[in-house]
Amino acid sequence: MPRETVDRETWLAASKELLKREKALTRERDLLAEARRALPRVRVEADYGFEGPEGALSMADLFAGRSQLAVYHFMFAPDWEAGCPICSFWADSLNGLAPHLAARDVSLVMVSNAPVASLESYRARMGWALRWVSAEGSSFGHDMGVSFTPDELARGDYSYNYRKRGFSGPEAPGFSAFERDADGAIHHTYSVYARGLDGFNAAYQLLDLMPKGRDEAGLPFSMAWLRRHDEYAAGPG
């Protein structure tokens, strides 16, 4: 439906009314962030093992001397030839954030189940500076609610986004936050999945401000338009 065209004063009046709602949302978001930080935490007892280009790593190593760890669970199974294009869309927004987060005592890392060689090859293709490690052979992804076994999928006995059968494949996207105490104890403080990841995506935040918005209503599914950033010139397919 075409928008109404009005004079500047009418537009300003409507914009000021909208601003009231936007400010209310901002205040509510601040309160929600406060409640999120007040959540209880759970101690990580498992001895997870990871592998990066430099070799074997413990979970403590991922903190890189900082007290907070931000993990993006990137969908890349061991037998896949390339990383998930949707997760790649999110990683494009995360790329370049690590130095800023480090200044606030946060280490950022992406974790996938694919071998390190596959991760490094794909990272080079995408041009990312993000730290990326493999959890292949570890239960980390499964314990964080983003990896599911064939048996679980067949039986429908698994949960994603805090509800039963919330995803349809062996790998799902997510984000988890961790905290490391002075004595070395590591705690899981928060995880978010599905539409909860929207806030990490700068492109979507910008599209939401545009006249057409995300413009996904007529597509077979919401992200049918999406390609890896080096594939748009090739067109669909």
N, C-alpha and C positions, 0 to 999 in steps of 0.2 A: 504494500500500500504506500503511495507517494506521501512524503511528508508535506505538511502545510508550510507554505512560505509566508513569513510575517515580517513586520518591520523590526528594527534593532531593539527598540524599547520592549516590545512584546517578547522577543527572544531573551532579553536580559531578565525579564520578570520570570519566565519559565525556567531559565537556568538557575536563578536564585532559589526557586522552589526545589529544584532537583538537588541543589547543593545542601539543603537541609537534610535530605535523605542520605546523601553521601557522607556528610559529617556524622550522622547517627550511626552509619555503618562503620566508619572509622573508629568511633568510640567503642562500639560493640566489639570490633576486631581487637582493639587494645585490651579489653576486658577478657576476651577469649584467650588471648596470648598469655595473660596473667594467670588464668585458670590452668592453662596447659603447663606452665612452668611449675604450678603447685601440685601437679599430679604426683602420686607416689612413684617410686622406681623399683626395679627388680635387679638383683645382682646377677651378673653373667657368670655362671659357674663353669660352663663348657669351655674347653681348651681349643678354641677354633684355630685352624691353621689356614693361612693364605699364602699366595705366591705372587710376587711382583717381578718386574724385570731384574731386580737386584737379588732375587732368591726367596727363600722361605721367610714368612713373616708371622708374628703372633698378632693377636688383636691389639695388644698394648703398642706394638710397633706402628699401627695405623694412626695412633694419636700423635705421633711425631713430636713428642715432648709437650703437647698441649693437654688441657684437661677436658676438652670437649671434642666429640667426633661426629661429623655429619656423613651419613652413608646414603648414597643413592643406589637403590637396587636396580641395576640395569639388566634388562632381559636379553640374555645371550647364552643360550644353552651350549653344552660341549660339542654337539654335532651340527650347529648352525654355521653357515658360511659367512654370515654377517650379523651385526647387531640389529636389534629391533629398530625399525625406522621411527616409531613413536618415541621410544626412549632416546633415540638420537636427537629428536626435536627438543626434548627436555635438556639433553646434554649441551646442545648449542647455547642454551640460556645459562647453564651452570659454568660453562667454560669461561675462564678469566676471573672467577669469583674467589679462588683459593687465597690469593694474597690479602684480599680484604677481610676474609673470614679469619685468616691466620692472625691478623691484627687484633681480632676480638677473641683470641684463644680458642679457635675452632679449626680443626683439620677436616678437609673435605676429601672424600674418596668415593669412587664408584666401585661396586663389587658385582661380579658376575660369575657364573659357573663355567664359562668357556675357558680353555687353556690360555695361559699368558701370551703365547705366540699369536693366537687369534685376536686377543684384545689389543696387543701392540700394533698389529697390522691394521686393524680397523681404526684404531686411534690415529695412526699416521694418515690414513686415508681421509679421515674427518678433520684433521688439523687441530685436534684438541690438545691442550696442555694439562688436562685433568689427570690426577693420579687415579690409576685403575688397577685393581688387583683381582686375582682369581680365587674363588672359594671352591674350586673343583674338588670333589671328594670330601668336602666338609658339609655338615648339617646346618651351616649358618643360614643359608637362604630359606631352608625348610623351617627352621626355628623362628625366623623373622616373618613367616607367613607369605613368602613370595615364590617358593619353589614347591612343586607337588610331584609325588611319585606316580608312575603309570597306574599302580594299583589303587591309589587314592582317587585318581581321576575316574577310573573304571567304576569304583564303588560309590563315587560321589561323597566320599568321606573326608572332606577337607574344608577349610574356611579361608576366605579372602576378604579383606576389608571388614573384619569382625562379623562376618555372616557366612553361613554355609553355602558352599558352591558359588562363591562370588566371582569366579573367573573360570575360563574354559580351556586353559592350556597349561603346560608344565611350568612355565615361567610367567611371573606377573611383576608389574612395576611397583615400587614403593620407596619410602624414605624412612630411615630410622636415625634416632639421636641417642648418643651415649655420653656418659660422664665418667671420668677417672679421678678417684680420690687421691689424696696425697700418699696414702699407703699402697696405692697401686690397684685397689679394688675397682672393677669396672661395672657400671650399672647401665641398663637399658632404660631410657627415660620416656621415649615417645616413638610411635610409628604412625605413618599416614599413607593412604593408598588411593587409587582410583581418582575421582574428581578432587580429592583433597590435595593432589599434586598440582592443580591448576596454577596456584600462586607462584610456583617456581618457573613458570613459562612466560618469559617476557613477550614473546610474539602474541600469545593469546591475550595477555593483559592489554597490549596495544590495540589488537583487533577489536576488543570489547569497547574501545573508545571511538571506533570508526563508524561511519554511517551504515555500512552493511553488517557490522558486527563480525561474528565468525562465519556467517553466510554458509552454514552447513545443513540447513533444514531440508534441502532437496536431494541430499546425497544418500547413497545406499546405507552408509553409516557415518557417524560424525566426522571422522578423520580420513575419509576416502580420498580427499584431495592431497593428502600429505605425501611428500617424498623426502628422502635423504637430501641434504642441501646440495649435494653434487649431482643429483639426478633430475632436477627440474628441466634442464635443457633438453633432456632426452624425451620428455613428455611422458604421458601415462604408459603403464605397462612395465 
